[in-house]
Amino acid sequence: MRRISATFLLLTVGLASSCKSTPPQVAGRWHGTCQLTATFTTALSSKPRNENVPADFVLVLTQNGQTVQGDASVTAAKNPPIHIPINTGVIGPDGKLSLEGDASFTLARAHLSFDGKAERGKITGTVNVALSNVGGSGENKGPLVLTPTS
């Protein structure tokens, strides 16, 4: 009886340790809107200016295991959308998600970072979009909730 119990215990522990937890699936199209707190500095003045900016986000994500990549379309206020490729992304088995992306334009650069969690059919977290050009720079931060769209 002891031999059977010990064998059963070893088999159970072996099976449990070989099982890997898989991360939630986030591949697809996601949409969210939020109010960002924007902090601007200009080339003419070092004194920062703050304002709240409405923003619209559309993320199209692909996923291969824990690696996430894709594209973010960001529309702030009444400006045309900017597209930022998401080239670094990781999602853990617990749903923690980190995304980073950079884009260069003629006279400007943009950097997007997102840290959050995927659970219960949505992605929630904090987004930061930094923009810089010859006229100055801006940092736009705020909470963001993304839901899947068709």
Backbone as CSV, one residue per row, in Angstrom:
resi,resn,N_x,N_y,N_z,CA_x,CA_y,CA_z,C_x,C_y,C_z
1,MET,0.816,-1.189,0.000,0.000,0.000,0.000,0.862,1.255,0.000
2,ARG,1.939,1.248,0.792,2.830,2.395,0.831,3.492,2.622,-0.514
3,ARG,3.862,1.562,-1.188,4.517,1.673,-2.475,3.567,2.308,-3.492
4,ILE,2.302,1.925,-3.465,1.313,2.488,-4.387,1.090,3.965,-4.072
5,SER,1.004,4.323,-2.791,0.806,5.717,-2.401,1.995,6.573,-2.817
6,ALA,3.219,6.077,-2.611,4.412,6.833,-2.984,4.480,7.010,-4.495
7,THR,4.157,5.956,-5.250,4.159,6.035,-6.703,3.104,7.034,-7.187
8,PHE,1.922,6.977,-6.591,0.852,7.895,-6.961,1.254,9.341,-6.678
9,LEU,1.887,9.578,-5.530,2.332,10.919,-5.150,3.380,11.436,-6.135
10,LEU,4.353,10.610,-6.466,5.385,11.013,-7.421,4.789,11.308,-8.795
11,LEU,3.857,10.494,-9.237,3.207,10.702,-10.525,2.396,11.994,-10.525
12,THR,1.671,12.268,-9.466,0.868,13.489,-9.359,1.753,14.730,-9.362
13,VAL,2.827,14.715,-8.567,3.755,15.849,-8.517,4.421,16.039,-9.873
14,GLY,4.813,14.973,-10.517,5.450,15.060,-11.836,4.527,15.653,-12.876
15,LEU,3.278,15.239,-12.885,2.319,15.795,-13.840,2.037,17.257,-13.560
16,ALA,1.893,17.613,-12.297,1.594,18.998,-11.932,2.742,19.924,-12.300
17,SER,3.978,19.475,-12.112,5.116,20.340,-12.411,5.365,20.459,-13.908
18,SER,4.913,19.506,-14.707,5.137,19.584,-16.150,4.071,20.408,-16.852
19,CYS,2.971,20.716,-16.178,1.922,21.538,-16.776,2.359,22.997,-16.760
20,LYS,2.273,23.655,-17.898,2.608,25.066,-17.971,1.321,25.861,-18.113
21,SER,1.256,26.931,-17.376,0.093,27.797,-17.450,0.211,28.645,-18.706
22,THR,-0.852,28.730,-19.477,-0.815,29.520,-20.699,-1.413,30.903,-20.444
23,PRO,-0.870,31.919,-21.093,-1.392,33.274,-20.892,-2.741,33.446,-21.578
24,PRO,-3.526,34.422,-21.147,-4.780,34.716,-21.840,-4.513,35.141,-23.281
25,GLN,-5.448,34.871,-24.156,-5.311,35.272,-25.555,-5.755,36.718,-25.720
26,VAL,-4.896,37.550,-26.296,-5.221,38.954,-26.527,-5.144,39.320,-28.007
27,ALA,-4.920,38.330,-28.861,-4.853,38.605,-30.295,-6.206,39.118,-30.771
28,GLY,-6.174,40.143,-31.623,-7.398,40.692,-32.178,-7.394,42.209,-32.148
29,ARG,-8.565,42.763,-32.365,-8.737,44.224,-32.419,-9.374,44.697,-31.118
30,TRP,-8.774,45.716,-30.488,-9.219,46.246,-29.201,-9.444,47.746,-29.325
31,HIS,-10.450,48.268,-28.605,-10.764,49.695,-28.670,-11.010,50.239,-27.272
32,GLY,-10.590,51.496,-27.071,-10.850,52.164,-25.801,-10.688,53.665,-25.928
33,THR,-11.379,54.399,-25.074,-11.243,55.850,-25.018,-10.916,56.236,-23.580
34,CYS,-10.243,57.366,-23.428,-9.897,57.821,-22.090,-9.538,59.299,-22.106
35,GLN,-9.376,59.852,-20.916,-8.863,61.211,-20.734,-7.401,61.083,-20.338
36,LEU,-6.530,61.658,-21.121,-5.108,61.644,-20.792,-4.717,62.963,-20.133
37,THR,-3.803,62.892,-19.200,-3.213,64.091,-18.641,-1.974,64.390,-19.472
38,ALA,-2.024,65.505,-20.185,-0.938,65.866,-21.089,-0.069,66.947,-20.459
39,THR,1.221,66.731,-20.508,2.191,67.716,-20.037,3.062,68.095,-21.221
40,PHE,3.022,69.380,-21.600,3.753,69.864,-22.765,4.876,70.805,-22.355
41,THR,5.989,70.723,-23.051,7.043,71.723,-22.956,7.384,72.153,-24.378
42,THR,7.726,73.406,-24.542,8.061,73.919,-25.864,9.529,74.305,-25.911
43,ALA,10.029,74.464,-27.120,11.422,74.874,-27.293,11.641,76.290,-26.761
44,LEU,10.591,77.106,-26.721,10.714,78.492,-26.279,10.568,78.663,-24.772
45,SER,9.948,77.710,-24.097,9.710,77.850,-22.662,9.951,76.510,-21.973
46,SER,10.681,76.552,-20.881,10.931,75.315,-20.143,9.822,75.026,-19.135
47,LYS,8.896,75.979,-18.965,7.797,75.786,-18.035,6.742,74.860,-18.656
48,PRO,6.472,73.708,-18.025,5.494,72.778,-18.597,4.060,73.304,-18.501
49,ARG,3.258,72.895,-19.462,1.829,73.241,-19.499,1.039,71.933,-19.421
50,ASN,0.021,71.905,-18.573,-0.787,70.693,-18.393,-2.203,70.910,-18.904
51,GLU,-2.770,69.863,-19.456,-4.183,69.884,-19.834,-4.689,68.458,-19.983
52,ASN,-6.016,68.308,-19.910,-6.645,67.006,-20.135,-7.016,66.887,-21.601
53,VAL,-6.717,65.737,-22.174,-6.922,65.517,-23.607,-7.726,64.231,-23.795
54,PRO,-8.864,64.291,-24.512,-9.567,63.040,-24.823,-8.779,62.264,-25.874
55,ALA,-8.733,60.955,-25.721,-7.978,60.125,-26.656,-8.750,58.855,-26.988
56,ASP,-8.541,58.396,-28.198,-9.171,57.186,-28.713,-8.051,56.232,-29.137
57,PHE,-8.129,54.984,-28.698,-7.100,53.992,-29.005,-7.722,52.804,-29.725
58,VAL,-7.075,52.361,-30.798,-7.421,51.108,-31.465,-6.127,50.307,-31.566
59,LEU,-6.114,49.144,-30.938,-4.949,48.269,-30.990,-5.312,47.005,-31.756
60,VAL,-4.457,46.629,-32.680,-4.587,45.363,-33.396,-3.381,44.526,-32.979
61,LEU,-3.644,43.455,-32.247,-2.579,42.661,-31.647,-2.513,41.263,-32.233
62,THR,-1.290,40.758,-32.344,-1.048,39.361,-32.676,-0.313,38.753,-31.485
63,GLN,-0.465,37.447,-31.316,0.136,36.796,-30.155,0.695,35.446,-30.550
64,ASN,1.912,35.183,-30.065,2.543,33.883,-30.234,3.063,33.467,-28.858
65,GLY,2.282,32.688,-28.134,2.642,32.325,-26.764,2.555,33.541,-25.863
66,GLN,3.688,33.928,-25.283,3.720,35.095,-24.406,4.149,36.370,-25.138
67,THR,4.507,36.262,-26.416,4.950,37.412,-27.192,3.766,38.077,-27.883
68,VAL,3.677,39.397,-27.722,2.581,40.169,-28.317,3.184,41.282,-29.170
69,GLN,2.639,41.460,-30.385,3.052,42.540,-31.279,1.814,43.105,-31.933
70,GLY,1.979,44.211,-32.676,0.824,44.750,-33.371,0.977,46.204,-33.744
71,ASP,-0.161,46.911,-33.748,-0.217,48.310,-34.160,-1.192,49.045,-33.250
72,ALA,-0.815,50.261,-32.869,-1.702,51.118,-32.088,-2.026,52.353,-32.918
73,SER,-3.309,52.644,-33.042,-3.762,53.880,-33.668,-4.260,54.780,-32.539
74,VAL,-3.637,55.958,-32.413,-3.948,56.870,-31.317,-4.465,58.178,-31.913
75,THR,-5.687,58.555,-31.518,-6.270,59.830,-31.931,-6.481,60.660,-30.675
76,ALA,-5.780,61.792,-30.589,-5.897,62.666,-29.425,-6.570,63.966,-29.848
77,ALA,-7.569,64.364,-29.060,-8.353,65.580,-29.341,-8.900,65.488,-30.762
78,LYS,-8.692,66.498,-31.565,-9.210,66.492,-32.943,-8.102,66.299,-33.969
79,ASN,-6.964,65.797,-33.519,-5.830,65.565,-34.414,-6.038,64.286,-35.209
80,PRO,-5.380,64.175,-36.368,-5.467,62.915,-37.116,-4.779,61.797,-36.328
81,PRO,-5.170,60.561,-36.554,-4.569,59.449,-35.807,-3.097,59.265,-36.169
82,ILE,-2.331,58.813,-35.179,-0.954,58.396,-35.454,-0.884,56.896,-35.218
83,HIS,-0.065,56.236,-36.020,0.103,54.787,-35.895,1.470,54.501,-35.298
84,ILE,1.450,53.693,-34.251,2.686,53.316,-33.570,2.788,51.794,-33.579
85,PRO,3.783,51.251,-34.276,3.967,49.797,-34.254,4.341,49.324,-32.848
86,ILE,3.691,48.284,-32.390,4.021,47.677,-31.093,4.978,46.532,-31.398
87,ASN,6.256,46.769,-31.111,7.249,45.762,-31.462,7.760,44.977,-30.261
88,THR,7.401,45.395,-29.051,7.795,44.661,-27.853,6.562,44.498,-26.967
89,GLY,6.176,43.269,-26.767,5.034,43.002,-25.907,5.147,41.643,-25.263
90,VAL,4.750,41.576,-23.987,4.804,40.320,-23.244,3.546,40.202,-22.399
91,ILE,2.952,39.010,-22.413,1.825,38.715,-21.523,2.175,37.475,-20.714
92,GLY,1.989,37.573,-19.415,2.297,36.456,-18.530,1.102,35.544,-18.322
93,PRO,1.330,34.393,-17.735,0.241,33.460,-17.454,-0.847,34.061,-16.564
94,ASP,-0.470,35.061,-15.749,-1.437,35.713,-14.871,-2.185,36.845,-15.569
95,GLY,-1.887,37.093,-16.857,-2.575,38.125,-17.628,-1.886,39.474,-17.615
96,LYS,-0.795,39.617,-16.854,-0.079,40.901,-16.849,0.497,41.153,-18.231
97,LEU,0.218,42.359,-18.751,0.562,42.703,-20.128,1.412,43.958,-20.153
98,SER,2.486,43.918,-20.912,3.356,45.071,-21.112,3.583,45.243,-22.606
99,LEU,3.316,46.458,-23.113,3.485,46.761,-24.534,4.362,47.992,-24.696
100,GLU,5.220,47.991,-25.722,6.074,49.138,-26.045,6.120,49.282,-27.558
101,GLY,6.150,50.535,-28.010,6.270,50.788,-29.437,6.835,52.161,-29.719
102,ASP,7.492,52.297,-30.849,8.083,53.559,-31.274,7.749,53.821,-32.729
103,ALA,7.600,55.111,-33.046,7.361,55.517,-34.430,8.141,56.799,-34.699
104,SER,8.683,56.899,-35.896,9.378,58.109,-36.326,8.634,58.690,-37.523
105,PHE,8.468,60.003,-37.486,7.817,60.718,-38.573,8.828,61.712,-39.137
106,THR,8.427,62.545,-40.067,9.360,63.455,-40.713,10.147,64.285,-39.704
107,LEU,9.484,64.978,-38.820,10.167,65.806,-37.828,9.751,65.466,-36.398
108,ALA,9.245,64.277,-36.181,8.728,63.936,-34.855,8.970,62.465,-34.536
109,ARG,8.873,62.167,-33.239,8.973,60.789,-32.755,7.850,60.544,-31.757
110,ALA,7.409,59.296,-31.675,6.369,58.917,-30.713,6.782,57.614,-30.033
111,HIS,6.480,57.526,-28.741,6.741,56.307,-27.974,5.486,55.972,-27.181
112,LEU,5.048,54.718,-27.270,3.874,54.255,-26.536,4.312,53.168,-25.564
113,SER,3.827,53.257,-24.343,4.014,52.162,-23.386,2.683,51.908,-22.690
114,PHE,2.429,50.643,-22.405,1.207,50.246,-21.727,1.557,49.154,-20.732
115,ASP,1.084,49.294,-19.513,1.228,48.258,-18.495,-0.146,47.991,-17.904
116,GLY,-0.565,46.736,-17.949,-1.886,46.416,-17.443,-2.098,44.931,-17.300
117,LYS,-3.375,44.558,-17.404,-3.748,43.161,-17.206,-4.926,42.804,-18.092
118,ALA,-4.874,41.616,-18.658,-5.976,41.071,-19.456,-6.739,40.085,-18.590
119,GLU,-8.021,40.375,-18.409,-8.870,39.454,-17.650,-10.339,39.771,-17.916
120,ARG,-11.159,38.738,-17.840,-12.612,38.853,-18.011,-12.992,39.562,-19.312
121,GLY,-12.273,39.277,-20.379,-12.641,39.798,-21.695,-12.274,41.239,-21.955
122,LYS,-11.423,41.839,-21.113,-10.987,43.210,-21.368,-9.543,43.367,-20.912
123,ILE,-8.938,44.469,-21.347,-7.572,44.806,-20.963,-7.622,46.148,-20.243
124,THR,-7.125,46.199,-19.021,-7.115,47.452,-18.260,-5.687,47.769,-17.844
125,GLY,-5.372,49.065,-17.798,-4.033,49.448,-17.386,-3.784,50.924,-17.552
126,THR,-2.509,51.282,-17.621,-2.081,52.664,-17.762,-1.290,52.811,-19.051
127,VAL,-1.649,53.832,-19.823,-0.971,54.095,-21.089,-0.176,55.387,-20.968
128,ASN,0.935,55.436,-21.680,1.763,56.635,-21.751,2.174,56.809,-23.206
129,VAL,1.835,57.957,-23.786,2.237,58.275,-25.156,3.097,59.532,-25.091
130,ALA,4.366,59.384,-25.445,5.293,60.514,-25.448,5.534,60.942,-26.890
131,LEU,5.429,62.235,-27.133,5.640,62.803,-28.462,6.716,63.868,-28.377
132,SER,7.583,63.923,-29.371,8.584,64.990,-29.407,8.798,65.417,-30.855
133,ASN,9.016,66.718,-31.021,9.337,67.268,-32.340,10.198,68.508,-32.140
134,VAL,10.485,69.219,-33.219,11.367,70.379,-33.111,10.749,71.479,-32.266
135,GLY,9.432,71.494,-32.123,8.758,72.531,-31.342,8.660,72.241,-29.862
136,GLY,8.915,71.001,-29.454,8.818,70.659,-28.047,8.466,69.197,-27.851
137,SER,7.954,68.909,-26.666,7.603,67.521,-26.364,6.358,67.475,-25.496
138,GLY,5.719,66.319,-25.518,4.526,66.121,-24.720,4.474,64.710,-24.177
139,GLU,4.001,64.593,-22.959,3.817,63.290,-22.326,2.355,63.169,-21.963
140,ASN,1.713,62.107,-22.425,0.272,61.919,-22.250,0.045,60.616,-21.495
141,LYS,-0.466,60.696,-20.266,-0.644,59.515,-19.423,-2.085,59.408,-18.962
142,GLY,-2.517,58.161,-18.761,-3.848,57.979,-18.197,-4.253,56.522,-18.154
143,PRO,-5.362,56.248,-17.436,-5.892,54.890,-17.380,-6.611,54.553,-18.685
144,LEU,-6.539,53.287,-19.087,-7.171,52.873,-20.332,-7.799,51.506,-20.158
145,VAL,-9.051,51.384,-20.610,-9.750,50.093,-20.646,-10.038,49.775,-22.108
146,LEU,-9.565,48.625,-22.559,-9.756,48.188,-23.942,-10.732,47.010,-23.967
147,THR,-11.647,47.056,-24.925,-12.580,45.952,-25.115,-12.454,45.447,-26.549
148,PRO,-12.731,44.178,-26.780,-12.589,43.634,-28.135,-13.651,44.207,-29.082
149,THR,-13.244,44.417,-30.330,-14.166,44.879,-31.372,-14.035,43.972,-32.584
150,SER,-14.960,44.095,-33.494,-14.929,43.269,-34.719,-14.096,43.905,-35.778
